[in-house]
Amino acid sequence: MKKHQYRITVDYLADNSGNLVEVLPLVFEAPNHDNLFELLEKVKQTHPDISEQDLSRFLIGLKLFGEVILENRHNPFFARFSPMMKEIMMTLKGGK
């Protein structure tokens, strides 16, 4: 299956005491079968009561998590999450 290609960058800005942190960002490739930008727009339209930042954080985290589960579905560790992930995604995409 051809996938959309994304690059995720995580910048560590400050520790839990508010001190600035200077470390190299964490950068990795994250292919996904969904267009994350289109999906985010759809979810924003159906849930206007939730902030865009919260929806973005939730959706991107969930989709990164879900794609790893899907790609590793034959691994016993990841396979345990598959039924829950399917239910969450159906709810997110409006199937429930």
N, CA, C and O of each residue as an XYZ file, in Angstrom:
384
protein
N       0.839     -1.166      0.000
C       0.000      0.000      0.000
C       0.893      1.242      0.000
O       1.813      1.363      0.809
N       0.606      2.147     -0.911
C       1.332      3.412     -0.922
C       0.846      4.263      0.238
O      -0.340      4.274      0.569
N       1.779      4.972      0.847
C       1.444      5.766      2.019
C       1.858      7.223      1.830
O       2.766      7.543      1.063
N       1.168      8.081      2.548
C       1.568      9.484      2.625
C       2.833      9.525      3.484
O       2.961      8.772      4.450
N       3.755     10.402      3.127
C       5.025     10.480      3.843
C       5.080     11.765      4.671
O       4.793     12.851      4.166
N       5.447     11.631      5.935
C       5.534     12.765      6.850
C       6.876     12.751      7.562
O       7.495     11.701      7.734
N       7.306     13.908      7.966
C       8.482     14.033      8.830
C       7.988     14.706     10.113
O       7.396     15.784     10.076
N       8.239     14.063     11.222
C       7.823     14.573     12.520
C       9.057     15.149     13.214
O      10.111     14.514     13.265
N       8.907     16.354     13.744
C       9.982     16.998     14.488
C       9.462     17.362     15.869
O       8.427     18.015     16.004
N      10.190     16.933     16.890
C       9.833     17.255     18.263
C      10.965     18.093     18.846
O      12.098     17.630     18.975
N      10.636     19.332     19.195
C      11.595     20.231     19.818
C      11.318     20.263     21.312
O      10.195     20.539     21.734
N      12.321     19.987     22.100
C      12.213     20.046     23.551
C      12.490     21.486     23.954
O      13.633     21.938     23.893
N      11.461     22.206     24.363
C      11.580     23.634     24.638
C      11.976     23.940     26.076
O      12.864     24.758     26.316
N      11.320     23.288     27.033
C      11.583     23.567     28.442
C      11.256     22.338     29.270
O      10.389     21.541     28.911
N      11.971     22.195     30.395
C      11.681     21.071     31.281
C      10.457     21.387     32.139
O       9.842     22.443     31.987
N      10.110     20.478     33.030
C       8.892     20.652     33.820
C       9.004     21.733     34.893
O       8.039     21.995     35.611
N      10.174     22.360     35.006
C      10.341     23.507     35.904
C      10.383     24.813     35.126
O      10.554     25.884     35.707
N      10.228     24.722     33.816
C      10.241     25.913     32.979
C      11.618     26.336     32.499
O      11.763     27.380     31.864
N      12.626     25.536     32.797
C      13.986     25.845     32.344
C      14.136     25.522     30.866
O      13.735     24.450     30.414
N      14.714     26.450     30.119
C      14.952     26.200     28.705
C      15.907     25.029     28.541
O      16.850     24.862     29.314
N      15.647     24.229     27.527
C      16.444     23.038     27.266
C      17.030     23.154     25.870
O      16.327     23.478     24.912
N      18.303     22.890     25.768
C      18.950     22.930     24.457
C      19.459     21.542     24.100
O      20.546     21.132     24.509
N      18.654     20.834     23.333
C      19.041     19.531     22.796
C      18.602     19.501     21.341
O      17.695     20.227     20.933
N      19.250     18.663     20.579
C      18.855     18.522     19.184
C      17.433     17.987     19.108
O      17.043     17.157     19.929
N      16.659     18.446     18.142
C      15.292     17.939     18.013
C      15.279     16.458     17.643
O      16.221     15.939     17.043
N      14.216     15.812     18.008
C      13.966     14.432     17.609
C      13.229     14.501     16.277
O      12.153     15.091     16.192
N      13.801     13.904     15.245
C      13.209     13.959     13.907
C      13.118     12.536     13.370
O      14.090     11.782     13.418
N      11.931     12.174     12.853
C      11.782     10.841     12.272
C      10.729     10.870     11.176
O       9.871     11.752     11.134
N      10.814      9.887     10.293
C       9.854      9.732      9.204
C       8.669      8.921      9.735
O       8.831      7.993     10.527
N       7.482      9.298      9.276
C       6.273      8.620      9.760
C       5.278      8.440      8.618
O       4.372      9.258      8.459
N       5.429      7.388      7.824
C       4.446      7.135      6.764
C       3.095      6.809      7.371
O       3.012      6.242      8.460
N       2.033      7.172      6.659
C       0.691      6.890      7.156
C      -0.244      6.674      5.977
O      -0.114      7.337      4.948
N      -1.178      5.754      6.122
C      -2.112      5.458      5.026
C      -3.153      6.557      4.855
O      -3.799      6.626      3.809
N      -3.333      7.421      5.858
C      -4.285      8.526      5.768
C      -3.579      9.845      5.464
O      -2.408     10.033      5.793
N      -4.315     10.747      4.832
C      -3.848     12.122      4.679
C      -4.184     12.818      5.999
O      -5.347     13.125      6.259
N      -3.191     13.062      6.816
C      -3.418     13.592      8.153
C      -4.006     14.993      8.131
O      -4.776     15.356      9.020
N      -3.655     15.775      7.135
C      -4.177     17.133      7.044
C      -5.671     17.128      6.716
O      -6.436     17.897      7.299
N      -6.084     16.273      5.794
C      -7.511     16.160      5.467
C      -8.303     15.619      6.652
O      -9.396     16.100      6.950
N      -7.752     14.630      7.314
C      -8.433     14.037      8.458
C      -8.587     15.068      9.578
O      -9.641     15.141     10.211
N      -7.558     15.852      9.822
C      -7.643     16.885     10.857
C      -8.724     17.903     10.519
O      -9.474     18.319     11.401
N      -8.813     18.306      9.266
C      -9.859     19.259      8.861
C     -11.246     18.674      9.084
O     -12.142     19.370      9.559
N     -11.429     17.414      8.749
C     -12.724     16.756      8.933
C     -13.093     16.704     10.411
O     -14.230     16.993     10.783
N     -12.138     16.338     11.241
C     -12.412     16.225     12.669
C     -12.669     17.602     13.270
O     -13.514     17.734     14.156
N     -11.964     18.623     12.812
C     -12.199     19.988     13.301
C     -13.622     20.435     12.990
O     -14.256     21.105     13.806
N     -14.120     20.072     11.826
C     -15.473     20.465     11.436
C     -16.533     19.757     12.270
O     -17.577     20.332     12.576
N     -16.266     18.522     12.634
C     -17.264     17.767     13.397
C     -17.159     17.998     14.905
O     -18.059     17.622     15.656
N     -16.062     18.617     15.348
C     -15.869     18.883     16.781
C     -15.356     20.306     16.996
O     -14.246     20.494     17.494
N     -16.161     21.316     16.622
C     -15.704     22.706     16.747
C     -15.526     23.164     18.192
O     -14.928     24.212     18.437
N     -16.034     22.399     19.145
C     -15.919     22.752     20.560
C     -14.552     22.408     21.151
O     -14.256     22.785     22.285
N     -13.718     21.695     20.392
C     -12.392     21.306     20.881
C     -11.358     22.181     20.184
O     -11.449     22.422     18.981
N     -10.381     22.651     20.939
C      -9.371     23.541     20.363
C      -8.573     22.826     19.271
O      -8.377     21.612     19.318
N      -8.124     23.599     18.298
C      -7.339     23.034     17.202
C      -6.059     22.391     17.730
O      -5.635     21.347     17.235
N      -5.447     23.014     18.734
C      -4.218     22.450     19.294
C      -4.483     21.099     19.941
O      -3.719     20.156     19.733
N      -5.547     20.988     20.719
C      -5.866     19.706     21.350
C      -6.210     18.641     20.317
O      -5.768     17.498     20.428
N      -6.998     19.013     19.313
C      -7.326     18.047     18.258
C      -6.083     17.608     17.508
O      -5.926     16.425     17.208
N      -5.201     18.544     17.202
C      -3.963     18.209     16.482
C      -3.109     17.263     17.303
O      -2.627     16.253     16.789
N      -2.920     17.580     18.562
C      -2.102     16.720     19.423
C      -2.700     15.325     19.513
O      -1.990     14.325     19.397
N      -4.015     15.265     19.722
C      -4.694     13.976     19.850
C      -4.613     13.175     18.556
O      -4.209     12.013     18.558
N      -5.001     13.809     17.454
C      -5.071     13.103     16.177
C      -3.700     12.619     15.711
O      -3.555     11.461     15.321
N      -2.700     13.489     15.746
C      -1.370     13.097     15.266
C      -0.802     11.985     16.141
O      -0.256     11.009     15.626
N      -0.926     12.123     17.458
C      -0.453     11.059     18.346
C      -1.156      9.738     18.083
O      -0.524      8.683     18.014
N      -2.457      9.812     17.938
C      -3.252      8.606     17.687
C      -2.871      7.957     16.354
O      -2.717      6.738     16.277
N      -2.722      8.763     15.318
C      -2.406      8.209     14.002
C      -0.986      7.640     13.957
O      -0.756      6.639     13.278
N      -0.039      8.246     14.656
C       1.309      7.672     14.732
C       1.251      6.326     15.450
O       1.833      5.342     14.994
N       0.553      6.297     16.558
C       0.363      5.081     17.338
C      -0.316      4.001     16.491
O       0.131      2.855     16.452
N      -1.393      4.382     15.820
C      -2.167      3.428     15.040
C      -1.421      2.834     13.863
O      -1.571      1.651     13.558
N      -0.620      3.651     13.202
C       0.116      3.143     12.047
C       1.161      2.116     12.470
O       1.378      1.128     11.769
N       1.808      2.344     13.610
C       2.783      1.374     14.117
C       2.076      0.068     14.469
O       2.598     -1.013     14.195
N       0.903      0.161     15.069
C       0.133     -1.052     15.387
C      -0.232     -1.801     14.107
O      -0.097     -3.023     14.036
N      -0.693     -1.065     13.102
C      -1.076     -1.681     11.833
C       0.120     -2.353     11.154
O       0.011     -3.485     10.682
N       1.238     -1.671     11.105
C       2.430     -2.217     10.454
C       2.996     -3.430     11.179
O       3.657     -4.270     10.568
N       2.737     -3.523     12.484
C       3.297     -4.606     13.298
C       2.203     -5.508     13.876
O       2.361     -6.071     14.960
N       1.092     -5.639     13.143
C      -0.068     -6.363     13.664
C       0.204     -7.835     13.961
O      -0.556     -8.459     14.702
N       1.272     -8.404     13.399
C       1.585     -9.815     13.660
C       2.490     -9.984     14.882
O       2.740    -11.105     15.325
N       2.973     -8.877     15.416
C       3.774     -8.919     16.633
C       2.805     -9.001     17.817
O       1.918     -8.156     17.933
N       2.951     -9.988     18.692
C       2.001    -10.154     19.796
C       1.825     -8.899     20.661
O       0.721     -8.614     21.126
N       2.899     -8.163     20.873
C       2.792     -6.949     21.687
C       1.830     -5.952     21.066
O       0.933     -5.451     21.744
N       2.009     -5.658     19.778
C       1.159     -4.679     19.102
C      -0.237     -5.224     18.802
O      -1.207     -4.466     18.797
N      -0.347     -6.523     18.554
C      -1.632     -7.128     18.212
C      -2.668     -6.939     19.321
O      -3.865     -6.871     19.041
N      -2.228     -6.855     20.550
C      -3.167     -6.675     21.671
C      -3.897     -5.340     21.599
O      -4.998     -5.210     22.134
N      -3.297     -4.344     20.941
C      -3.909     -3.018     20.859
C      -4.865     -2.876     19.676
O      -5.653     -1.932     19.630
N      -4.804     -3.788     18.738
C      -5.557     -3.665     17.500
C      -7.076     -3.522     17.686
O      -7.665     -2.631     17.073
N      -7.736     -4.353     18.500
C      -9.194     -4.194     18.649
C      -9.585     -2.823     19.204
O     -10.560     -2.222     18.752
N      -8.834     -2.338     20.171
C      -9.131     -1.021     20.750
C      -8.888      0.082     19.730
O      -9.654      1.042     19.646
N      -7.825     -0.062     18.962
C      -7.479      0.957     17.973
C      -8.547      1.039     16.893
O      -8.892      2.133     16.445
N      -9.069     -0.094     16.473
C     -10.121     -0.104     15.459
C     -11.352      0.640     15.956
O     -11.945      1.422     15.213
N     -11.735      0.408     17.184
C     -12.899      1.082     17.752
C     -12.671      2.592     17.866
O     -13.563      3.381     17.557
N     -11.495      2.984     18.301
C     -11.171      4.412     18.416
C     -11.227      5.080     17.044
O     -11.796      6.163     16.908
N     -10.648      4.450     16.036
C     -10.609      5.055     14.703
C     -12.001      5.135     14.092
O     -12.309      6.103     13.397
N     -12.844      4.144     14.335
C     -14.217      4.208     13.833
C     -14.968      5.389     14.466
O     -15.726      6.086     13.792
N     -14.749      5.596     15.745
C     -15.368      6.725     16.430
C     -14.836      8.032     15.873
O     -15.607      8.953     15.607
N     -13.547      8.121     15.698
C     -12.908      9.331     15.188
C     -13.397      9.665     13.782
O     -13.679     10.827     13.488
N     -13.499      8.686     12.931
C     -13.889      8.914     11.537
C     -15.402      8.977     11.349
O     -15.879      9.100     10.220
N     -16.152      8.896     12.430
C     -17.604      9.078     12.342
C     -18.396      7.825     12.109
O     -19.580      7.904     11.780
N     -17.788      6.663     12.266
C     -18.498      5.407     12.036
C     -19.337      4.961     13.209
O     -20.105      4.006     13.088
N     -19.209      5.632     14.350
C     -19.998      5.245     15.544
C     -20.587      6.469     16.161
O     -21.284      6.377     17.171
